[in-house]
Structure formats: C-alpha cells, structure tokens
C-alpha cells in the first residue's frame, strides 16, 4: 500500500428501507464503511444479508433511504442523468450472471466501443479504436478477431465474464464492484477470472470490492473483510483479523460452514500463504 491511503468511497449511516408499516423491511441498516484506493475488499454474507442491496446503492441503482455516500471525499451527487453518467465513469460492476449483463441485440464490437466512447474516445480514428479493443481482449486472453461481429450469447459463460473484464480494462474506473463474479462458471474459469481481476487491480490501481458468500475467497484475496448479517455490518477488519480471529458469532458460524478454510486456492496470484497450514 502507498504511504498515504486515499479514501475513495465511504458511507455513514447508510440505510435502505422497503415498504411501510407492517410490510416494512430494513434491507440495509445503519451501515458505515470506508474503502481506500487500491484496496481489495470483500463484503461477506449469506443470501438475504443485504450485501447486494448495499452494492446497488453504491452503484446508484437503488436510492438511499437514510445516510450519505461520499465519493472521492465529496458527497455523491447523482441527482441528474448526466451526473449519474459521470459517476459511472468512476465506478463499475460485474455481476454473477454474465448472460443478464449484456443487451442480446448488441454485438461484441458495440459493447466494447460503448466503453471507449464513455471514456471520451468517440472521435478517435477507427484504427485506434480497433487497436484498443484488441488490447482489451488480449488482456483477458480473448482474440478480438475471433470476437468481432459475434453476439454475447455465442460465447461461453467464461468467455462472457472475461469480456466483462475487458470492458473494465477499457473503462478503467476507480472502483470495481464484483458481485459473485465466479459463482456461475467452472472451477478452471473461476481461477482465471480471479487472476485477471487481481492483475487489473495491480495494473490500473483500482479498488475492487467483492460481494461474496465465500469466506475462502475473502481470506485469500482481500486486504479488508466486512461481514454482513441481516442488513448490518457485524464485523470488519483485516482478512487475518476477521477470519483467523473472528469475534462475531455470525462470522464464526460462516467459518464453521467451511470444511477447509486453510486449503490454498488454486490460482497463480495467490496473495496469502498461511504459515503452518497444510
């Protein structure tokens, strides 16, 4: 980490309430957080813990009932369509279902060109745009010449997830929200996708926030871990502190559900080694 950490996204008292009266549901309850530039964070919780609702609020896809979100040290302003588009230049997401992330009528060329245009490259020469798309595909071991003129549904799930990362390579946001990005692909593709995400973090310096139920993933890739239960953050700290020395009963329960927390993950950029494990 750099000598002085820069706060890129933070929240105070962030709350989301659905419904009223007897039908009221508090999906996210008075949550505080601070995410720093270049940090790798995992938000861990079971289905229904509120983590996906929190991510939708961070993206500006769901309104905040109470509390405030700050971006780059300033109160976030997404009050107009233009301001929301500007915000999205700095924060992007990839989701667990690659098939729902694309417009089925848009060819891959259009998907990638939209990213170049969003970053202000609309007037670049055609040859330069093609070279940028070729470089982005190459970053994730895809060949642009084999992708061009195809539709996303003609690709495998692993290829579609890699194409999502190629989009992020072109957009170069400050923050990437990765919502269970490997849960719907096979183990080999899963390791590959994690490799690319960590490589992207290293090369571009972006903050990556994983949304996951997988404590093993959280331990092996994260600097900081947040544990969510029923809309609240019940524990947070370094990966070592939270997972090797858990304090909250819910964290202990999640860990007890994992048969082998110390078995190393099989991907080449494994960031942690557990002394004495194995």
C-alpha positions, 0 to 999 in steps of 0.5 A: 500500500502507498504511504498515504491511503486515499479514501475513495468511497465511504458511507455513514449511516447508510440505510435502505428501507422497503415498504411501510408499516407492517410490510416494512423491511430494513434491507440495509441498516445503519451501515458505515464503511470506508474503502481506500484506493487500491484496496481489495475488499470483500463484503461477506454474507449469506443470501438475504444479508443485504450485501447486494442491496448495499452494492446497488446503492453504491452503484446508484441503482437503488436510492438511499433511504437514510445516510450519505455516500461520499465519493472521492471525499465529496458527497455523491451527487447523482441527482441528474442523468448526466451526473449519474453518467459521470459517476459511472465513469468512476465506478463499475460492476460485474455481476454473477450472471454474465448472460443478464449483463449484456443487451442480446441485440448488441454485438461484441464490437458495440459493447466494447466501443460503448466503453471507449466512447464513455471514456471520451474516445468517440472521435478517435480514428477507427484504427485506434479504436480497433487497436484498443479493443484488441488490447482489451481482449488480449488482456483477458486472453480473448482474440478480438478477431475471433470476437468481432461481429459475434453476439454475447450469447455465442460465447461461453459463460467464461468467455462472457465474464472475461469480456466483462473484464475487458470492458473494465480494462477499457473503462478503467474506473476507480472502483470495481464492484464484483458481485459473485463474479465466479459463482456461475462458471467452472472451477478452471474459469473461476481461477482465471477470472480471479487472476485477471481481476487481481492483475487489473487491480495491480495494473490500473490501481483500482479498488475492487470490492467483492460481494461474496458468500465465500469466506475462502475467497475473502481470506485469500484475496482481500486486504479488508473483510466486512461481514454482513448479517441481516442488513448490518455490518457485524464485523470488519477488519483485516482478512487475518483479523476477521477470519483467523480471529473472528469475534462475531458469532455470525462470522464464526458460524460462516467459518464453521460452514467451511470444511477447509478454510486453510486449503490454498486456492488454486490460482497463480496470484495467490496473495496469502500463504498461511504459515503452518497450514497444510 
